[in-house]
């Protein structure tokens, strides 16, 4: 698979915007994810974004950057095609390290990492270039939520599943059924590979968007770690496939987005159960009451 690297060097008015550089980079990364970029590297004043060459849309990228809503934002870009190298090996050497969630409750590792017999739950993933290795705050927030709740016998939906970590945790925690959906064809294959590595079986893996939920049997628990705009747009579809009394756990957005998502949920008859935050990223748990 041929990958492109887009390097964005930016400047902005930190006083007027009140954003720290790290927060601006996180925001920019979230927006780039909406137009197909699937992995990122960030540093002071720059973001490197990676995308499959076949998924690259120059017009969408330019429009995003030209209209990025931060005071004084200006930028320079450099696009280059990456060499055809072993990305697993690159991840192993430079990026992906084992992650422990829930105060020692769950280990997320790659096949090339050593096991930890002292940790009771283990998820093994082949990370490649995917979003969702557990490093990001949103994946960590939802993972922590799953580790703190009894999932025995639940029918679970994982929307925007990425590498599949969250759904795999749910299965390991006793869920009886998992439907995993992602719009990226690459994720479709990778999730099934990661399920096999982790010793669990995904009942239903689908490639597409929330329109695939039409006619599905109701779920006890829905996990949707995506982005604010997609959550706002697709929440009515999620609500339609929630059991009465069922929960939906949303993440992929900032603290300031909580009121907007909570209000949207309330319009659909979903009540607030809990909120969690980590470095400004947030989780919202809602329940369908009727």
N, C-alpha and C positions, 0 to 999 in steps of 0.2 A: 504494500500500500504506500503510495507516494504522499508525503506530508509536506505542507508549506509552513514556514515560520514567518509570522508578521511581528516585527518589533515596532512598538509604539513608544516614542520618547515624548513626554508631555510636560507642559508647564501650566500653572493655574494660579489664581488669586486665593491663597490659603486663608487670608484674613477675611475676605468677603464671603467665601464659601464655608468657612469654619471646619472644613474637612481635613483630617490628617492625611498624609500621603498614602498610608496603608489602606485607609477607608476608601479613598478615591480609586485606588487600584482594584480593590475588591468590587466596587460598584462597576467599574469598567469591565472587569472580568465577567461579572454576571450578565452584562449587556452583550458582550461578545459571545457568550454561550448561547444567546438567543438566535444568533445568526450562523451557528454551526461550528464554532471553535470548541474543541473538546478537552484541551489541557493548556496549562498556563505556567509561566514563571514570572515573578515580579520582584522588583527592587526599587530603590529610591529613584523616582522620576521615570520609570519605564515599566512596561508590561510586554512580555513575549507570549504570543498566542499561537497555538498550533491547530492546524485543520487539515483534514484529508483534501488533497488537491481537487477531487471531484466535487467536494462540498463548498469550495470557495466561491463566494459571491462578492465581487469587487464593488458593485453598486451598493449592496446592503451594508458592507463594511464602511464605505466612504460616507454614506448617509448617517450611520450611527455616530461616527467620530465627528462629523461636521455639526451635528445637532446635540452633542453631549452636553447636558444641562448643568454645567459647573462654571462659575464665574471665572472669566479670564482664561478658559481652557484653550490651549493651542497645542499642536502636535506635529511630529514628523514621523513618517513610517518608512519601513524598509521591509520588503517582501523577498523571501528567498526560498528556493526548493531545497529540502533537506536531502542528504544522501540516503541511499537505501541501506539502512543499517538495522541491526537487531535491537528493536526498541525495548524488548524485555531486558536485554543485557544492560542497556542504558539506564533503565529504571533501577535495576539491581545495584548498579555501581553508584548512581548519583541521586536518586530521588526516594524511592519507596522503602521505608523502614517499617518493621513490625509496629503495630499500634495496639495499645491495651485500653479497653473501655470499661467503665463501671467499676473502678477501683479494684482491678484485677479479675473482673468477671468474664471478660471476653478478649481473646487475642485475634487480631486480624493480621495475617501474614501471607507471604507469597510462598510457592513451593520451594524456593531456594533459601528460605529462612528456617531456622531450627524451631522445632515444636517446643511448647512450654507445658510440661505435665502438671505444673502447679496451677494452671489456669483452666477452669472447668469447661469453658466453651471456646471453640476454635473455628474461625472462618478462614478458608484458604482461597485466595484469588490470584489469578494471573493478571497483574495490573495493566500492562501494556500502556496505552495512552488515555485510559478512561477517566472521566470524572467519577468520583465516588470510591476512593480508596480508604476513606475513613479519616484522612487528614483534614478535610474541610470541616469547619465548625457545624455546618448544617447536618452533615452525615453523622458527626459525633453526637449532636443534640438528639437526633431521632434514635440513634443506636442506644444512647443512655436511657431514653424513654422506654424502648423495647425491653431493655434489661431490667427495668424496674416494675414491669407489669406481668401479670399472669396471662399468657397467650394460649393456654391449653385449649385445644379443640376449635380455635377460631378459624374462620374463613377470611383470608387476608388478600388485599390488593396492594401491589407496589407499583405506583405510577411514576414514570421517569426513572426506572430502576437502575440505570447506569451499569455498574459492575455487578449489581445484585446484592450487595452487602446487607441492606436492610431486610429484604425479603428472606435472605438466608438466615439471618439472626432470628427472624420470626419463626421459621421452620425449626430451628434448633431449640427454640423456646417452647415448642409444643403446638404451633399452629397446624391445623389438619389439612389446609389447602392454601396454595399460593398461586395467584395470578400475577405475573410480572409483565409490564408493558413499557416499551421505550420506542421512541421514534427513530433511533439510530440503528440501522441494520447491523452494524458492528456489535452493538450491545446485545442484540438478539442472540448472536453466537457465543459471545463471551460469558453471558450470564449462565447459560447451560453448562459451559466448561467449568465455571466456578462452582456451580452446584455439585457437579461430579467430584471436583477436588475436595469439596467440603463434606461429602458423604450424605447429601440430601437430594431429593427429587422435586423439581418444580412441576406442578400439575399443569400449568398453562403459561406459555411464554409467547407473547404477541409483539409484533413490530408495527407501530403506528401510534395514533394519538387517542384522545379520550372518546372519539366517536366509536371506538371498538367496544365501549362499555354498553352500547345499546343491546338490551335483551339479556344482560348478564344476571345471574342469580345474585341476591343481595349479599353484601359482605359485612362481617362483624367489625373489621378494622381496615381502614384505608390509610396508606402511607403515601404522601405526595410531597417529595422534596424536589421542587422544580424552581420556578421563579414567580414573583408576585403577579405579573400580568397574566401568565398562563393559569395560575391558581384562580384568579378572579374570573377569568373567562370560563374555566372548566368546572368550577365548584358546583354549578347546577347539575352537571352530568354525574359528578361524584355523589351528590346527595341522592340522586335517583337510585343508585345501587348500594345505598347504606341501609342496613337493617334498622328498625326502630330500636333505639338504645345503643346503636353502633357508634363507634368513634372514628374520627378522621384526624390524623396528625399531619399538619402542614409545616413545611420549612422551605428555606431557600430565599428568605427575604430579611429585611432589616427591622429593627425595633420600631422605627417610625411608620412602618407599614402595618403594624398590628391593628390599629383602629380600623383601617380600611378593610382588612380581611375579616375582622370580627364583625363589622357591620354587614358585610356581604353574607357572612354565615347566618347572622340573625335574620336577614331578609328571607333566607331559605329555611328557616326553622331550626337552625343549629345553634346550640347554646355553648357558651365558653366553659371549658373545664379547667384548663391550665395553660400557663405561658412559661417559657424558659428562654433565656438569652445567653449568648456566649460571644464576646467581642463584637457586639452590636448585631450579630446574626440571631435569628429568632425561630422559635417553635411555637405553634398554636395548636392546642388540642380542643376539638369541638365535638359535640354529641348531638345526634338526631333524637329528638324526644317524641316525635309523633309522625 
